Amino acid sequence: MPFLSFARVLELRRQLEGTRAEVVCLGSDDYAASIRRWSDTCEKDAGAIVRVTTTSEVSEVVRFCRKHHIDYVVEAGGHSTTGSSSSHGGVVISMASMHKVLTDPASKTVCVQGGATWDAVNHSTVPYGLAVVGATASHIGVGGSTLGGGYGWLTGQHGLIIDQLLSVKMVISDGSIVEASEESNRDLFWAIRGAGQAFGIATEFVFRAHKVPATVFGGLMYFDVDKLPTIIEFANRFDEQQDPNSGFFFGFTTWRPAGQTVVLTMLFYNGTHSEAAAFFAPILSQPSLVNRAGMMSYSELNAMANVDPVPEGRKSIGGTNIMPPFNTSLVRELWDQFDHAMKAYPRMEDSVLVFEMLPYSKVVQVPVEETACANRGPYYNVGWVLCWHDPDLDAKMHALQRHMVSKIQEAQQGSTDEHVAAHANFAGHEISAQSLFGDNLPRLQEIKRKYDPQNVFRKWHDLVPQTRSL
Ligand SMILES: Cc1cc2nc3c(=O)[nH]c(=O)nc-3n(C[C@H](O)[C@H](O)[C@H](O)COP(=O)(O)OP(=O)(O)OC[C@H]3O[C@@H](n4cnc5c(N)ncnc54)[C@H](O)[C@@H]3O)c2cc1C
C-alpha cells in the first residue's frame, strides 16, 4: 500500500471540515505523540491520524478510505503489541477523543465511548457503588479488551467482559452505522463478543454494571523464590475452591531495588478484611519482600496490574492457557528460564510472566457456541509481557516468548480436555484464527461475508487468512 499523499490528506481535511475531527499528518506538531504506542515496536509512520469525536465522523472516514482504497486501522488504548492499531502510510482512526462514559445508576447500565480506558469507566461508576467487569489493568482500552472477550477481577462473580455487554454501536466496512444487540443484528452481536475487531469500529458500548462495596481487598506481594512451592500449593487449593469473590495471580518479575527476580502475587477478595485475611492466610503469613495488600477502592485495585509508568521501550504480549493443577517442576523450570533471560539481556525489569487465576465457574456457564469467544473452560490464562529496549533484540525476545509458551503447551499435551490455544487478547499473530476460535470459526467467517466481504478488518486476528476478499 503506497504512503498516503499530502494531496489526499488535504482532501480528507476538506471532507471533514465543519466537524470536530482533527487530521494530523507528518509535519503537524503532535504527529510524533500521535503515532506513539505502549510498545515502541508498534510506532509506525502513519499517513494521517484522524482524531474522531462522533460515530458519524468515523463513518465518513471509513467511506473516504473505502472510496480511495486507503488502508486504515483503529486505535483505542494503544496497548496491543502486534501492531494492529498502527499503520505504515495508511490512516489511523484514533478513538482517543471518544472517551465519555455515562452511568445510569437506576438501570445499572453504563454507556462507554469506543476510545475510553477502564480508568474512565471506573471514574464514572465507582461513585455510584457500581463497577463493570473490566480488565485487570485500567490503563488499557475498553475497545481492544472488550471486543476480544476480556476478563477482569470481577470475572469470578460475573463472567467475561463480553458477558456484560448489552449493545454495541458500530461502523462497518461500507461506512454504515449499525447497532448490535439481542434485538438487532443478532448475528453481528454474536460475532463481536469475542472477535469484534474483525467486524468494524465500535463507537459505543452499553454494559451491565454490578454493585461493588466502597472497598475490596487487594494487594501486590513479592516473595523470594523459596516460597514458590507454598504459593503453588495455595494456587492448587484456590482452583479447587472456585470462590467467586476471589482472584489470585502469581508469577515472576524483577524487584527493582534489589535487581533480583522475585515471585509476584496479586490478591483480590470481594469481602471484608477478615474474610480476605482468612482466605489468603497461607500467602499473607509468608515473609515477603514487598507487601502492599489491604482494603482499597475498586479503582485502586484495577490499577494494580498496570505496567506503568513505562515511558518508552519495546514490549510483546503473549499467552496461553494452563490447565490446573500446577506442576511444581514446570513452574520452577519456567522460573529458571525467566530468571536466566533477565540476567542475560539488559533492561528487561518490567517483564512479567503471570498465571492469572480467576474462578471460571461463571465463565463456563455460558456455552462456547453462545458467543464468538471460544476461550471458556476450566483453565487459566498465562500472560507473558516481555519488556526490553534494544531493537536488535526483537527477534530474540519473540523467540523467547514463543519458547516459554510452547513449554507450557507441551507440558499439557495428553490432557483430555480440548481447549483453544489462548485468550485472543493475549495472542500474537503466530497463533491461527482456528486455534483461537475453534468450532466457532466457520460461523464467524460466514458472518464476515455479510458485514465485511472485503476482509478490511483483518489486522487484529485474520479470520480468513490467505483470501484477500471473501
Ligand atoms: C498491562 C496489560 C494488562 C492486560 N490485562 C488484561 C486483562 O486483565 N484482561 C484482558 O482481557 N486483557 C488484558 N490485556 C490485553 C488487552 O486486552 C489487549 O492488549 C487489548 O488489545 C488492548 O486494547 P487497547 O484498546 O488498549 O489496544 P489497541 O492497540 O488500541 O487495540 C487493540 C486492537 O483492538 C482494536 N480496537 C481497539 N478499539 C477498537 C474499537 N473501538 N473498535 C474496533 N476495534 C478496536 C484495534 O484496532 C487493535 O486491533 C492486558 C494488556 C496489558 C498490556
The ligand as a MOL file (V3000), in Angstrom:
LIG
                    3D

  0  0  0     0  0            999 V3000
M  V30 BEGIN CTAB
M  V30 COUNTS 53 58 0 0 0
M  V30 BEGIN ATOM
M  V30 1 C -0.6360 -4.4650 31.1790 0
M  V30 2 C -1.7000 -5.2170 30.4500 0
M  V30 3 C -2.6810 -5.8680 31.1630 0
M  V30 4 C -3.7010 -6.5460 30.4920 0
M  V30 5 N -4.6860 -7.1470 31.2220 0
M  V30 6 C -5.7360 -7.7040 30.5940 0
M  V30 7 C -6.8210 -8.2480 31.3390 0
M  V30 8 O -6.8360 -8.2280 32.5690 0
M  V30 9 N -7.8550 -8.7840 30.6690 0
M  V30 10 C -7.9060 -8.8060 29.2980 0
M  V30 11 O -8.8920 -9.2790 28.7390 0
M  V30 12 N -6.8790 -8.3260 28.5580 0
M  V30 13 C -5.8070 -7.7820 29.1740 0
M  V30 14 N -4.7650 -7.2790 28.4350 0
M  V30 15 C -4.7540 -7.4640 26.9750 0
M  V30 16 C -5.5590 -6.3640 26.2920 0
M  V30 17 O -6.9190 -6.6990 26.3500 0
M  V30 18 C -5.1290 -6.2260 24.8260 0
M  V30 19 O -3.7890 -5.8230 24.7630 0
M  V30 20 C -6.0050 -5.2200 24.0710 0
M  V30 21 O -5.8050 -5.4240 22.6960 0
M  V30 22 C -5.6810 -3.7890 24.4210 0
M  V30 23 O -6.6510 -2.9400 23.8990 0
M  V30 24 P -6.3450 -1.4070 23.6070 0
M  V30 25 O -7.6230 -0.7900 23.1770 0
M  V30 26 O -5.6010 -0.8250 24.7480 0
M  V30 27 O -5.3020 -1.5130 22.4140 0
M  V30 28 P -5.2900 -1.0340 20.8720 0
M  V30 29 O -3.9010 -1.3380 20.4340 0
M  V30 30 O -5.7780 0.3460 20.6970 0
M  V30 31 O -6.3420 -2.0020 20.1990 0
M  V30 32 C -6.1710 -3.4000 20.1640 0
M  V30 33 C -6.9170 -3.9800 18.9490 0
M  V30 34 O -8.3100 -3.7040 19.0810 0
M  V30 35 C -8.7610 -2.8610 18.0010 0
M  V30 36 N -9.6970 -1.8880 18.5630 0
M  V30 37 C -9.4860 -1.1020 19.6400 0
M  V30 38 N -10.5720 -0.3670 19.8870 0
M  V30 39 C -11.4760 -0.6920 18.9510 0
M  V30 40 C -12.7960 -0.2530 18.6860 0
M  V30 41 N -13.3910 0.6630 19.4380 0
M  V30 42 N -13.4560 -0.8120 17.6450 0
M  V30 43 C -12.8540 -1.7590 16.8690 0
M  V30 44 N -11.6020 -2.2030 17.0750 0
M  V30 45 C -10.9280 -1.6690 18.1070 0
M  V30 46 C -7.5020 -2.2370 17.4150 0
M  V30 47 O -7.6720 -1.9010 16.0530 0
M  V30 48 C -6.4860 -3.3510 17.6300 0
M  V30 49 O -6.6000 -4.3250 16.6300 0
M  V30 50 C -3.7280 -6.5910 29.0830 0
M  V30 51 C -2.7290 -5.9420 28.3610 0
M  V30 52 C -1.7430 -5.2450 29.0200 0
M  V30 53 C -0.7100 -4.5350 28.2220 0
M  V30 END ATOM
M  V30 BEGIN BOND
M  V30 1 1 1 2
M  V30 2 1 2 3
M  V30 3 2 2 52
M  V30 4 2 3 4
M  V30 5 1 4 5
M  V30 6 1 4 50
M  V30 7 2 5 6
M  V30 8 1 6 7
M  V30 9 1 6 13
M  V30 10 2 7 8
M  V30 11 1 7 9
M  V30 12 1 9 10
M  V30 13 2 10 11
M  V30 14 1 10 12
M  V30 15 2 12 13
M  V30 16 1 13 14
M  V30 17 1 14 15
M  V30 18 1 14 50
M  V30 19 1 15 16
M  V30 20 1 16 17
M  V30 21 1 16 18
M  V30 22 1 18 19
M  V30 23 1 18 20
M  V30 24 1 20 21
M  V30 25 1 20 22
M  V30 26 1 22 23
M  V30 27 1 23 24
M  V30 28 2 24 25
M  V30 29 1 24 26
M  V30 30 1 24 27
M  V30 31 1 27 28
M  V30 32 2 28 29
M  V30 33 1 28 30
M  V30 34 1 28 31
M  V30 35 1 31 32
M  V30 36 1 32 33
M  V30 37 1 33 34
M  V30 38 1 33 48
M  V30 39 1 34 35
M  V30 40 1 35 36
M  V30 41 1 35 46
M  V30 42 1 36 37
M  V30 43 1 36 45
M  V30 44 2 37 38
M  V30 45 1 38 39
M  V30 46 1 39 40
M  V30 47 2 39 45
M  V30 48 1 40 41
M  V30 49 2 40 42
M  V30 50 1 42 43
M  V30 51 2 43 44
M  V30 52 1 44 45
M  V30 53 1 46 47
M  V30 54 1 46 48
M  V30 55 1 48 49
M  V30 56 2 50 51
M  V30 57 1 51 52
M  V30 58 1 52 53
M  V30 END BOND
M  V30 END CTAB
M  END
